[in-house]
């Protein structure tokens, strides 16, 4: 029987960096993790165009530093603050996966 980590790993293409975004009203929080769930970086960025450009810049820098061949973004969709991030990434041609906070909390409690 596969464990949860193995199932999650299958959802990520081989060699990709995952950027998890927890959106807030003024400043969003982000974490960069590798496919083996090693935390590479944690940072915050403003809910502005400049802040979103910082997100992309930091993601690209961390991708190169960690030797990954691509980046995936996962955004928590509680409230409506995630929309600016999602629309900006979509505008850049970057695909995003969305996650419900209740679903994430339930999995963490197992």
C-alpha positions as CSV (number, residue, x, y, z in Angstrom):
1,X,0.0,0.0,0.0
2,X,1.3,3.4,-1.0
3,X,1.7,6.1,1.6
4,X,0.5,9.7,1.2
5,X,4.0,11.1,0.4
6,X,4.4,8.6,-2.4
7,X,1.0,9.5,-3.9
8,X,1.8,13.2,-3.7
9,X,5.2,12.7,-5.3
10,X,3.5,11.1,-8.3
11,X,1.5,14.3,-8.9
12,X,4.7,16.3,-9.5
13,X,6.7,15.8,-12.7
14,X,10.2,14.4,-12.2
15,X,12.8,17.1,-11.3
16,X,10.3,19.9,-10.5
17,X,10.4,22.4,-7.7
18,X,7.1,23.1,-5.9
19,X,6.3,26.6,-4.7
20,X,3.4,26.5,-2.2
21,X,1.7,29.9,-1.7
22,X,-0.4,30.8,1.3
23,X,-2.2,34.1,0.2
24,X,-3.0,36.9,2.6
25,X,-4.4,40.4,2.2
26,X,-1.2,42.4,2.1
27,X,1.7,39.9,2.1
28,X,1.7,36.3,0.9
29,X,3.8,33.5,2.3
30,X,5.6,31.0,0.1
31,X,7.7,27.9,0.5
32,X,9.9,26.2,-2.1
33,X,10.3,22.4,-1.7
34,X,11.9,19.8,-3.8
35,X,10.2,16.6,-5.0
36,X,11.7,14.7,-2.0
37,X,9.9,17.3,0.3
38,X,13.1,19.1,1.3
39,X,12.4,22.8,2.1
40,X,14.7,24.9,0.1
41,X,13.4,28.4,0.9
42,X,10.7,30.3,2.7
43,X,9.8,33.9,1.9
44,X,7.1,36.5,1.9
45,X,6.1,38.8,-0.9
46,X,3.7,41.7,-1.3
47,X,0.3,41.5,-2.9
48,X,1.3,43.9,-5.6
49,X,2.6,43.5,-9.2
50,X,6.2,44.0,-7.9
51,X,5.6,41.4,-5.2
52,X,4.3,38.9,-7.7
53,X,7.4,39.5,-9.9
54,X,9.5,38.9,-6.8
55,X,7.7,35.5,-6.5
56,X,8.7,34.5,-10.0
57,X,12.2,35.8,-9.6
58,X,12.7,33.8,-6.3
59,X,11.2,30.7,-7.8
60,X,13.5,30.8,-10.9
61,X,16.5,31.4,-8.7
62,X,15.7,28.5,-6.4
63,X,15.0,26.3,-9.4
64,X,18.5,26.9,-10.7
65,X,20.1,26.5,-7.3
66,X,18.4,23.2,-6.5
67,X,19.1,21.8,-10.0
68,X,15.4,21.4,-10.9
69,X,14.2,21.5,-14.5
70,X,10.8,23.2,-13.8
71,X,8.5,24.8,-11.2
72,X,5.0,24.0,-10.1
73,X,2.8,26.4,-8.1
74,X,0.3,25.2,-5.5
75,X,-2.0,27.9,-4.0
76,X,-4.2,27.6,-1.0
77,X,-7.7,29.0,-2.0
78,X,-9.1,30.2,1.3
79,X,-10.8,33.5,0.9
80,X,-10.3,35.5,-2.3
81,X,-6.7,36.6,-1.9
82,X,-5.4,33.8,-4.0
83,X,-6.9,35.3,-7.2
84,X,-4.2,37.9,-7.8
85,X,-1.5,35.3,-7.6
86,X,-3.4,32.9,-9.8
87,X,-4.3,35.5,-12.4
88,X,-0.7,36.8,-12.5
89,X,0.8,33.3,-13.0
90,X,-1.8,32.5,-15.6
91,X,-0.9,35.7,-17.4
92,X,2.7,34.5,-17.5
93,X,1.6,31.1,-18.9
94,X,2.3,29.2,-15.7
95,X,-0.1,26.5,-14.6
96,X,-1.3,26.4,-11.0
97,X,-2.9,23.8,-8.8
98,X,-5.4,24.9,-6.2
99,X,-5.9,23.4,-2.7
100,X,-8.7,23.9,-0.2
101,X,-7.4,24.9,3.3
102,X,-9.9,22.6,5.1
103,X,-8.6,19.6,3.0
104,X,-5.0,20.5,3.9
105,X,-5.8,20.8,7.6
106,X,-7.6,17.4,7.6
107,X,-4.6,15.7,6.0
108,X,-2.2,17.3,8.4
109,X,-4.2,16.0,11.4
110,X,-3.8,12.3,10.3
